[in-house]
Amino acid sequence: MAHQILEIGTGTGDETLKLATSLPAGGLLITMEASPDRAAQARTRFADAALADRISVIIGEPKRFLHKLRGPFDLIVQNDPNDSDGLHDRLIALLAPGGVLIRGNKKYSV
């Protein structure tokens, strides 16, 4: 069971909500969204679903913020693997031992 999740590409929050409901008590999901409008829409949805306490939204390009994250993350989901901007190595470094990185339809484990 994942306790720490990182999501790249929040969108309107559909997948984020599904992931957050799987978190145990005390779990955390950090999601990154480049679009301020989509991030605001997603935050509203998280609050309406009473999951805002489990979800932290970072607004901006992931490549600008990934170096600030410590991890480790049990699960990392990169929703748009075509827009990787060389993030793969950093995402792998953020994984916990036994963690999983999902990029589109590809799954990587460490």
N, CA, C and O atoms as CSV, one atom per row, in Angstrom:
chain,resi,resn,atom,element,x,y,z
A,1,MET,N,N,0.844,-1.178,0.000
A,1,MET,CA,C,0.000,0.000,0.000
A,1,MET,C,C,0.892,1.244,0.000
A,1,MET,O,O,1.840,1.343,0.778
A,2,ALA,N,N,0.578,2.167,-0.865
A,2,ALA,CA,C,1.356,3.403,-0.977
A,2,ALA,C,C,0.981,4.388,0.133
A,2,ALA,O,O,-0.198,4.622,0.401
A,3,HIS,N,N,2.003,4.957,0.770
A,3,HIS,CA,C,1.793,5.976,1.798
A,3,HIS,C,C,2.146,7.365,1.268
A,3,HIS,O,O,1.584,8.369,1.708
A,4,GLN,N,N,3.072,7.409,0.330
A,4,GLN,CA,C,3.513,8.663,-0.276
A,4,GLN,C,C,3.409,8.507,-1.792
A,4,GLN,O,O,4.019,7.608,-2.371
A,5,ILE,N,N,2.629,9.393,-2.437
A,5,ILE,CA,C,2.425,9.331,-3.876
A,5,ILE,C,C,2.786,10.681,-4.476
A,5,ILE,O,O,2.477,11.731,-3.912
A,6,LEU,N,N,3.443,10.635,-5.625
A,6,LEU,CA,C,3.729,11.835,-6.402
A,6,LEU,C,C,3.059,11.673,-7.751
A,6,LEU,O,O,3.197,10.642,-8.408
A,7,GLU,N,N,2.332,12.702,-8.156
A,7,GLU,CA,C,1.661,12.695,-9.453
A,7,GLU,C,C,2.140,13.896,-10.247
A,7,GLU,O,O,2.147,15.021,-9.747
A,8,ILE,N,N,2.541,13.654,-11.485
A,8,ILE,CA,C,2.949,14.721,-12.390
A,8,ILE,C,C,1.820,14.900,-13.393
A,8,ILE,O,O,1.554,14.011,-14.202
A,9,GLY,N,N,1.161,16.041,-13.338
A,9,GLY,CA,C,0.041,16.317,-14.235
A,9,GLY,C,C,-1.294,16.052,-13.565
A,9,GLY,O,O,-1.883,14.986,-13.745
A,10,THR,N,N,-1.769,17.012,-12.798
A,10,THR,CA,C,-3.017,16.879,-12.054
A,10,THR,C,C,-4.234,16.895,-12.959
A,10,THR,O,O,-5.189,16.149,-12.744
A,11,GLY,N,N,-4.196,17.760,-13.987
A,11,GLY,CA,C,-5.387,17.957,-14.809
A,11,GLY,C,C,-6.500,18.497,-13.938
A,11,GLY,O,O,-6.280,19.393,-13.122
A,12,THR,N,N,-7.688,17.958,-14.106
A,12,THR,CA,C,-8.810,18.404,-13.279
A,12,THR,C,C,-8.971,17.560,-12.021
A,12,THR,O,O,-9.901,17.775,-11.244
A,13,GLY,N,N,-8.064,16.594,-11.816
A,13,GLY,CA,C,-8.027,15.858,-10.559
A,13,GLY,C,C,-8.727,14.523,-10.523
A,13,GLY,O,O,-8.840,13.931,-9.450
A,14,ASP,N,N,-9.207,14.016,-11.657
A,14,ASP,CA,C,-9.912,12.728,-11.642
A,14,ASP,C,C,-9.039,11.604,-11.086
A,14,ASP,O,O,-9.433,10.911,-10.148
A,15,GLU,N,N,-7.863,11.430,-11.664
A,15,GLU,CA,C,-6.971,10.359,-11.212
A,15,GLU,C,C,-6.453,10.641,-9.802
A,15,GLU,O,O,-6.290,9.723,-8.997
A,16,THR,N,N,-6.201,11.899,-9.514
A,16,THR,CA,C,-5.715,12.280,-8.191
A,16,THR,C,C,-6.698,11.836,-7.108
A,16,THR,O,O,-6.294,11.293,-6.080
A,17,LEU,N,N,-7.978,12.068,-7.342
A,17,LEU,CA,C,-8.998,11.660,-6.374
A,17,LEU,C,C,-8.998,10.155,-6.176
A,17,LEU,O,O,-9.120,9.680,-5.047
A,18,LYS,N,N,-8.865,9.400,-7.256
A,18,LYS,CA,C,-8.833,7.940,-7.133
A,18,LYS,C,C,-7.619,7.498,-6.323
A,18,LYS,O,O,-7.728,6.629,-5.458
A,19,LEU,N,N,-6.466,8.093,-6.603
A,19,LEU,CA,C,-5.253,7.740,-5.866
A,19,LEU,C,C,-5.373,8.116,-4.391
A,19,LEU,O,O,-4.985,7.337,-3.521
A,20,ALA,N,N,-5.903,9.293,-4.109
A,20,ALA,CA,C,-5.997,9.781,-2.725
A,20,ALA,C,C,-6.919,8.921,-1.877
A,20,ALA,O,O,-6.686,8.762,-0.679
A,21,THR,N,N,-7.959,8.367,-2.479
A,21,THR,CA,C,-8.864,7.524,-1.691
A,21,THR,C,C,-8.202,6.213,-1.283
A,21,THR,O,O,-8.669,5.545,-0.360
A,22,SER,N,N,-7.122,5.839,-1.960
A,22,SER,CA,C,-6.423,4.598,-1.602
A,22,SER,C,C,-5.385,4.799,-0.510
A,22,SER,O,O,-4.829,3.827,0.001
A,23,LEU,N,N,-5.116,6.051,-0.146
A,23,LEU,CA,C,-4.105,6.330,0.874
A,23,LEU,C,C,-4.588,5.936,2.265
A,23,LEU,O,O,-5.759,6.129,2.592
A,24,PRO,N,N,-3.703,5.389,3.077
A,24,PRO,CA,C,-4.073,5.117,4.466
A,24,PRO,C,C,-4.067,6.426,5.266
A,24,PRO,O,O,-3.622,7.463,4.773
A,25,ALA,N,N,-4.556,6.366,6.483
A,25,ALA,CA,C,-4.516,7.543,7.367
A,25,ALA,C,C,-3.074,8.026,7.469
A,25,ALA,O,O,-2.158,7.228,7.668
A,26,GLY,N,N,-2.881,9.310,7.336
A,26,GLY,CA,C,-1.544,9.893,7.403
A,26,GLY,C,C,-0.809,9.880,6.081
A,26,GLY,O,O,0.298,10.411,5.986
A,27,GLY,N,N,-1.403,9.282,5.054
A,27,GLY,CA,C,-0.770,9.255,3.738
A,27,GLY,C,C,-0.835,10.622,3.067
A,27,GLY,O,O,-1.644,11.471,3.439
A,28,LEU,N,N,0.024,10.820,2.079
A,28,LEU,CA,C,0.100,12.107,1.391
A,28,LEU,C,C,0.292,11.896,-0.105
A,28,LEU,O,O,1.068,11.044,-0.539
A,29,LEU,N,N,-0.426,12.684,-0.869
A,29,LEU,CA,C,-0.271,12.712,-2.310
A,29,LEU,C,C,0.139,14.126,-2.707
A,29,LEU,O,O,-0.574,15.087,-2.419
A,30,ILE,N,N,1.278,14.251,-3.364
A,30,ILE,CA,C,1.716,15.533,-3.896
A,30,ILE,C,C,1.488,15.479,-5.394
A,30,ILE,O,O,1.947,14.554,-6.064
A,31,THR,N,N,0.783,16.462,-5.918
A,31,THR,CA,C,0.499,16.498,-7.340
A,31,THR,C,C,0.964,17.826,-7.920
A,31,THR,O,O,0.854,18.871,-7.278
A,32,MET,N,N,1.486,17.774,-9.143
A,32,MET,CA,C,2.030,18.968,-9.795
A,32,MET,C,C,1.227,19.268,-11.052
A,32,MET,O,O,0.971,18.387,-11.873
A,33,GLU,N,N,0.833,20.536,-11.184
A,33,GLU,CA,C,0.061,20.964,-12.344
A,33,GLU,C,C,0.603,22.284,-12.861
A,33,GLU,O,O,0.741,23.247,-12.107
A,34,ALA,N,N,0.910,22.322,-14.151
A,34,ALA,CA,C,1.472,23.532,-14.759
A,34,ALA,C,C,0.433,24.630,-14.926
A,34,ALA,O,O,0.778,25.810,-14.863
A,35,SER,N,N,-0.823,24.276,-15.137
A,35,SER,CA,C,-1.883,25.258,-15.389
A,35,SER,C,C,-2.518,25.735,-14.079
A,35,SER,O,O,-3.115,24.930,-13.363
A,36,PRO,N,N,-2.405,27.013,-13.754
A,36,PRO,CA,C,-3.049,27.526,-12.535
A,36,PRO,C,C,-4.562,27.326,-12.536
A,36,PRO,O,O,-5.152,27.061,-11.488
A,37,ASP,N,N,-5.191,27.450,-13.697
A,37,ASP,CA,C,-6.647,27.271,-13.767
A,37,ASP,C,C,-7.054,25.836,-13.453
A,37,ASP,O,O,-7.983,25.603,-12.680
A,38,ARG,N,N,-6.352,24.871,-14.057
A,38,ARG,CA,C,-6.673,23.464,-13.772
A,38,ARG,C,C,-6.365,23.126,-12.318
A,38,ARG,O,O,-7.110,22.379,-11.684
A,39,ALA,N,N,-5.276,23.670,-11.787
A,39,ALA,CA,C,-4.930,23.414,-10.383
A,39,ALA,C,C,-6.012,23.947,-9.447
A,39,ALA,O,O,-6.369,23.288,-8.470
A,40,ALA,N,N,-6.528,25.125,-9.739
A,40,ALA,CA,C,-7.589,25.706,-8.907
A,40,ALA,C,C,-8.856,24.858,-8.980
A,40,ALA,O,O,-9.515,24.624,-7.967
A,41,GLN,N,N,-9.186,24.403,-10.176
A,41,GLN,CA,C,-10.351,23.536,-10.341
A,41,GLN,C,C,-10.163,22.231,-9.565
A,41,GLN,O,O,-11.085,21.757,-8.901
A,42,ALA,N,N,-8.980,21.666,-9.653
A,42,ALA,CA,C,-8.704,20.420,-8.943
A,42,ALA,C,C,-8.766,20.624,-7.430
A,42,ALA,O,O,-9.336,19.796,-6.719
A,43,ARG,N,N,-8.191,21.706,-6.936
A,43,ARG,CA,C,-8.237,21.967,-5.482
A,43,ARG,C,C,-9.669,22.049,-4.978
A,43,ARG,O,O,-9.977,21.550,-3.896
A,44,THR,N,N,-10.541,22.672,-5.752
A,44,THR,CA,C,-11.952,22.756,-5.374
A,44,THR,C,C,-12.560,21.361,-5.297
A,44,THR,O,O,-13.303,21.053,-4.365
A,45,ARG,N,N,-12.245,20.523,-6.272
A,45,ARG,CA,C,-12.764,19.152,-6.272
A,45,ARG,C,C,-12.236,18.366,-5.075
A,45,ARG,O,O,-12.971,17.576,-4.482
A,46,PHE,N,N,-10.967,18.574,-4.715
A,46,PHE,CA,C,-10.393,17.858,-3.572
A,46,PHE,C,C,-11.077,18.281,-2.277
A,46,PHE,O,O,-11.358,17.447,-1.416
A,47,ALA,N,N,-11.341,19.568,-2.144
A,47,ALA,CA,C,-12.032,20.067,-0.954
A,47,ALA,C,C,-13.463,19.525,-0.896
A,47,ALA,O,O,-13.928,19.113,0.167
A,48,ASP,N,N,-14.157,19.525,-2.033
A,48,ASP,CA,C,-15.528,19.007,-2.084
A,48,ASP,C,C,-15.588,17.528,-1.721
A,48,ASP,O,O,-16.579,17.062,-1.159
A,49,ALA,N,N,-14.526,16.792,-2.045
A,49,ALA,CA,C,-14.472,15.357,-1.736
A,49,ALA,C,C,-13.920,15.091,-0.340
A,49,ALA,O,O,-13.747,13.935,0.047
A,50,ALA,N,N,-13.641,16.151,0.422
A,50,ALA,CA,C,-13.085,16.050,1.774
A,50,ALA,C,C,-11.744,15.314,1.774
A,50,ALA,O,O,-11.446,14.562,2.702
A,51,LEU,N,N,-10.936,15.533,0.732
A,51,LEU,CA,C,-9.620,14.905,0.643
A,51,LEU,C,C,-8.487,15.922,0.575
A,51,LEU,O,O,-7.331,15.553,0.368
A,52,ALA,N,N,-8.809,17.187,0.747
A,52,ALA,CA,C,-7.787,18.236,0.634
A,52,ALA,C,C,-6.671,18.066,1.662
A,52,ALA,O,O,-5.554,18.528,1.431
A,53,ASP,N,N,-6.948,17.417,2.786
A,53,ASP,CA,C,-5.916,17.225,3.806
A,53,ASP,C,C,-4.887,16.171,3.403
A,53,ASP,O,O,-3.816,16.094,4.005
A,54,ARG,N,N,-5.196,15.361,2.396
A,54,ARG,CA,C,-4.278,14.321,1.926
A,54,ARG,C,C,-3.546,14.722,0.651
A,54,ARG,O,O,-2.616,14.037,0.227
A,55,ILE,N,N,-3.960,15.830,0.036
A,55,ILE,CA,C,-3.435,16.196,-1.275
A,55,ILE,C,C,-2.804,17.581,-1.226
A,55,ILE,O,O,-3.429,18.548,-0.791
A,56,SER,N,N,-1.566,17.661,-1.675
A,56,SER,CA,C,-0.863,18.932,-1.789
A,56,SER,C,C,-0.645,19.216,-3.273
A,56,SER,O,O,-0.083,18.388,-3.991
A,57,VAL,N,N,-1.088,20.386,-3.733
A,57,VAL,CA,C,-0.972,20.748,-5.145
A,57,VAL,C,C,0.147,21.771,-5.313
A,57,VAL,O,O,0.154,22.819,-4.666
A,58,ILE,N,N,1.085,21.449,-6.188
A,58,ILE,CA,C,2.157,22.375,-6.551
A,58,ILE,C,C,1.846,22.892,-7.946
A,58,ILE,O,O,1.661,22.110,-8.879
A,59,ILE,N,N,1.787,24.210,-8.086
A,59,ILE,CA,C,1.470,24.810,-9.375
A,59,ILE,C,C,2.755,25.259,-10.051
A,59,ILE,O,O,3.531,26.033,-9.490
A,60,GLY,N,N,2.969,24.767,-11.258
A,60,GLY,CA,C,4.148,25.141,-12.026
A,60,GLY,C,C,4.692,23.949,-12.788
A,60,GLY,O,O,4.206,22.827,-12.645
A,61,GLU,N,N,5.695,24.204,-13.590
A,61,GLU,CA,C,6.330,23.150,-14.374
A,61,GLU,C,C,7.093,22.207,-13.437
A,61,GLU,O,O,7.880,22.667,-12.610
A,62,PRO,N,N,6.871,20.908,-13.557
A,62,PRO,CA,C,7.545,19.954,-12.662
A,62,PRO,C,C,9.062,20.095,-12.645
A,62,PRO,O,O,9.680,19.955,-11.589
A,63,LYS,N,N,9.665,20.365,-13.783
A,63,LYS,CA,C,11.134,20.454,-13.804
A,63,LYS,C,C,11.651,21.580,-12.915
A,63,LYS,O,O,12.818,21.564,-12.525
A,64,ARG,N,N,10.809,22.554,-12.588
A,64,ARG,CA,C,11.212,23.656,-11.709
A,64,ARG,C,C,11.122,23.287,-10.231
A,64,ARG,O,O,11.745,23.946,-9.397
A,65,PHE,N,N,10.360,22.248,-9.890
A,65,PHE,CA,C,10.103,21.936,-8.488
A,65,PHE,C,C,10.592,20.567,-8.029
A,65,PHE,O,O,10.740,20.344,-6.828
A,66,LEU,N,N,10.844,19.650,-8.952
A,66,LEU,CA,C,11.218,18.296,-8.550
A,66,LEU,C,C,12.469,18.248,-7.682
A,66,LEU,O,O,12.577,17.397,-6.799
A,67,HIS,N,N,13.408,19.145,-7.922
A,67,HIS,CA,C,14.641,19.126,-7.124
A,67,HIS,C,C,14.392,19.493,-5.659
A,67,HIS,O,O,15.240,19.241,-4.803
A,68,LYS,N,N,13.231,20.087,-5.371
A,68,LYS,CA,C,12.906,20.474,-3.998
A,68,LYS,C,C,12.237,19.350,-3.208
A,68,LYS,O,O,12.159,19.415,-1.981
A,69,LEU,N,N,11.760,18.331,-3.899
A,69,LEU,CA,C,11.078,17.227,-3.226
A,69,LEU,C,C,12.092,16.238,-2.670
A,69,LEU,O,O,13.134,15.995,-3.278
A,70,ARG,N,N,11.781,15.677,-1.522
A,70,ARG,CA,C,12.688,14.759,-0.861
A,70,ARG,C,C,12.304,13.303,-1.079
A,70,ARG,O,O,13.181,12.452,-1.227
A,71,GLY,N,N,11.010,13.001,-1.100
A,71,GLY,CA,C,10.629,11.604,-1.190
A,71,GLY,C,C,10.977,10.894,0.111
A,71,GLY,O,O,11.142,11.561,1.133
A,72,PRO,N,N,11.091,9.617,0.117
A,72,PRO,CA,C,10.844,8.764,-1.035
A,72,PRO,C,C,9.352,8.557,-1.253
A,72,PRO,O,O,8.552,8.675,-0.325
A,73,PHE,N,N,8.994,8.250,-2.483
A,73,PHE,CA,C,7.608,8.008,-2.849
A,73,PHE,C,C,7.432,6.535,-3.190
A,73,PHE,O,O,8.263,5.931,-3.867
A,74,ASP,N,N,6.335,5.974,-2.706
A,74,ASP,CA,C,6.017,4.580,-2.998
A,74,ASP,C,C,5.501,4.425,-4.426
A,74,ASP,O,O,5.694,3.391,-5.064
A,75,LEU,N,N,4.847,5.465,-4.907
A,75,LEU,CA,C,4.269,5.454,-6.244
A,75,LEU,C,C,4.446,6.832,-6.864
A,75,LEU,O,O,4.176,7.850,-6.226
A,76,ILE,N,N,4.901,6.858,-8.109
A,76,ILE,CA,C,4.969,8.092,-8.886
A,76,ILE,C,C,4.227,7.843,-10.189
A,76,ILE,O,O,4.486,6.866,-10.892
A,77,VAL,N,N,3.300,8.740,-10.499
A,77,VAL,CA,C,2.520,8.644,-11.723
A,77,VAL,C,C,2.816,9.874,-12.565
A,77,VAL,O,O,2.557,11.002,-12.147
A,78,GLN,N,N,3.359,9.648,-13.751
A,78,GLN,CA,C,3.623,10.743,-14.690
A,78,GLN,C,C,2.584,10.614,-15.792
A,78,GLN,O,O,2.689,9.751,-16.663
A,79,ASN,N,N,1.580,11.485,-15.743
A,79,ASN,CA,C,0.439,11.363,-16.635
A,79,ASN,C,C,0.730,11.694,-18.086
A,79,ASN,O,O,0.043,11.189,-18.974
A,80,ASP,N,N,1.718,12.519,-18.353
A,80,ASP,CA,C,2.055,12.856,-19.736
A,80,ASP,C,C,3.516,12.516,-19.992
A,80,ASP,O,O,4.379,13.391,-19.919
A,81,PRO,N,N,3.802,11.240,-20.294
A,81,PRO,CA,C,5.200,10.839,-20.480
A,81,PRO,C,C,5.831,11.449,-21.726
A,81,PRO,O,O,7.055,11.431,-21.856
A,82,ASN,N,N,5.042,11.984,-22.639
A,82,ASN,CA,C,5.590,12.638,-23.829
A,82,ASN,C,C,6.217,13.981,-23.481
A,82,ASN,O,O,6.997,14.529,-24.259
A,83,ASP,N,N,5.875,14.506,-22.312
A,83,ASP,CA,C,6.403,15.791,-21.862
A,83,ASP,C,C,7.369,15.560,-20.712
A,83,ASP,O,O,7.259,16.186,-19.657
A,84,SER,N,N,8.320,14.652,-20.926
A,84,SER,CA,C,9.172,14.235,-19.817
A,84,SER,C,C,10.279,15.228,-19.480
A,84,SER,O,O,10.728,15.275,-18.335
A,85,ASP,N,N,10.730,16.023,-20.451
A,85,ASP,CA,C,11.766,17.036,-20.203
A,85,ASP,C,C,12.932,16.493,-19.385
A,85,ASP,O,O,13.482,17.208,-18.548
A,86,GLY,N,N,13.314,15.251,-19.613
A,86,GLY,CA,C,14.447,14.681,-18.890
A,86,GLY,C,C,14.175,14.416,-17.429
A,86,GLY,O,O,15.110,14.396,-16.629
A,87,LEU,N,N,12.918,14.211,-17.049
A,87,LEU,CA,C,12.562,14.006,-15.643
A,87,LEU,C,C,12.780,12.577,-15.168
A,87,LEU,O,O,12.801,12.330,-13.962
A,88,HIS,N,N,12.940,11.643,-16.076
A,88,HIS,CA,C,12.965,10.229,-15.726
A,88,HIS,C,C,13.977,9.903,-14.620
A,88,HIS,O,O,13.625,9.245,-13.641
A,89,ASP,N,N,15.224,10.353,-14.764
A,89,ASP,CA,C,16.245,10.035,-13.758
A,89,ASP,C,C,15.886,10.599,-12.386
A,89,ASP,O,O,16.091,9.935,-11.370
A,90,ARG,N,N,15.355,11.808,-12.352
A,90,ARG,CA,C,14.971,12.413,-11.070
A,90,ARG,C,C,13.808,11.649,-10.451
A,90,ARG,O,O,13.784,11.437,-9.239
A,91,LEU,N,N,12.850,11.237,-11.265
A,91,LEU,CA,C,11.711,10.488,-10.740
A,91,LEU,C,C,12.165,9.150,-10.160
A,91,LEU,O,O,11.693,8.741,-9.099
A,92,ILE,N,N,13.064,8.481,-10.840
A,92,ILE,CA,C,13.601,7.212,-10.319
A,92,ILE,C,C,14.309,7.450,-8.985
A,92,ILE,O,O,14.172,6.652,-8.057
A,93,ALA,N,N,15.059,8.536,-8.888
A,93,ALA,CA,C,15.782,8.851,-7.643
A,93,ALA,C,C,14.826,9.123,-6.479
A,93,ALA,O,O,15.193,8.928,-5.320
A,94,LEU,N,N,13.616,9.566,-6.776
A,94,LEU,CA,C,12.638,9.880,-5.732
A,94,LEU,C,C,11.856,8.656,-5.251
A,94,LEU,O,O,11.121,8.740,-4.267
A,95,LEU,N,N,12.007,7.537,-5.929
A,95,LEU,CA,C,11.265,6.336,-5.551
A,95,LEU,C,C,11.853,5.664,-4.314
A,95,LEU,O,O,13.070,5.613,-4.131
A,96,ALA,N,N,10.970,5.156,-3.480
A,96,ALA,CA,C,11.372,4.324,-2.345
A,96,ALA,C,C,11.805,2.965,-2.875
A,96,ALA,O,O,11.386,2.573,-3.964
A,97,PRO,N,N,12.644,2.228,-2.124
A,97,PRO,CA,C,12.950,0.856,-2.538
A,97,PRO,C,C,11.649,0.073,-2.709
A,97,PRO,O,O,10.793,0.073,-1.825
A,98,GLY,N,N,11.515,-0.581,-3.832
A,98,GLY,CA,C,10.284,-1.302,-4.136
A,98,GLY,C,C,9.193,-0.421,-4.710
A,98,GLY,O,O,8.097,-0.897,-5.009
A,99,GLY,N,N,9.491,0.881,-4.867
A,99,GLY,CA,C,8.509,1.810,-5.400
A,99,GLY,C,C,8.270,1.599,-6.881
A,99,GLY,O,O,9.030,0.907,-7.559
A,100,VAL,N,N,7.198,2.209,-7.372
A,100,VAL,CA,C,6.787,2.037,-8.760
A,100,VAL,C,C,6.615,3.399,-9.416
A,100,VAL,O,O,6.023,4.315,-8.844
A,101,LEU,N,N,7.147,3.510,-10.635
A,101,LEU,CA,C,6.956,4.688,-11.480
A,101,LEU,C,C,6.096,4.265,-12.660
A,101,LEU,O,O,6.435,3.320,-13.372
A,102,ILE,N,N,4.998,4.954,-12.866
A,102,ILE,CA,C,4.127,4.697,-14.007
A,102,ILE,C,C,4.185,5.911,-14.908
A,102,ILE,O,O,3.848,7.021,-14.495
A,103,ARG,N,N,4.614,5.697,-16.144
A,103,ARG,CA,C,4.691,6.763,-17.153
A,103,ARG,C,C,3.785,6.347,-18.292
A,103,ARG,O,O,4.140,5.476,-19.087
A,104,GLY,N,N,2.609,6.968,-18.377
A,104,GLY,CA,C,1.661,6.563,-19.414
A,104,GLY,C,C,1.298,5.107,-19.208
A,104,GLY,O,O,0.728,4.745,-18.179
A,105,ASN,N,N,1.626,4.267,-20.183
A,105,ASN,CA,C,1.294,2.851,-20.061
A,105,ASN,C,C,2.512,1.993,-19.722
A,105,ASN,O,O,2.457,0.770,-19.843
A,106,LYS,N,N,3.615,2.626,-19.298
A,106,LYS,CA,C,4.815,1.877,-18.936
A,106,LYS,C,C,5.026,1.923,-17.428
A,106,LYS,O,O,4.818,2.957,-16.792
A,107,LYS,N,N,5.434,0.808,-16.871
A,107,LYS,CA,C,5.643,0.698,-15.422
A,107,LYS,C,C,7.104,0.345,-15.177
A,107,LYS,O,O,7.648,-0.563,-15.806
A,108,TYR,N,N,7.735,1.074,-14.255
A,108,TYR,CA,C,9.109,0.834,-13.856
A,108,TYR,C,C,9.119,0.572,-12.344
A,108,TYR,O,O,8.389,1.223,-11.597
A,109,SER,N,N,9.924,-0.355,-11.909
A,109,SER,CA,C,10.057,-0.638,-10.470
A,109,SER,C,C,11.513,-0.556,-10.077
A,109,SER,O,O,12.398,-0.834,-10.886
A,110,VAL,N,N,11.768,-0.171,-8.825
A,110,VAL,CA,C,13.133,-0.171,-8.284
A,110,VAL,C,C,13.187,-1.062,-7.067
A,110,VAL,O,O,14.245,-1.207,-6.454
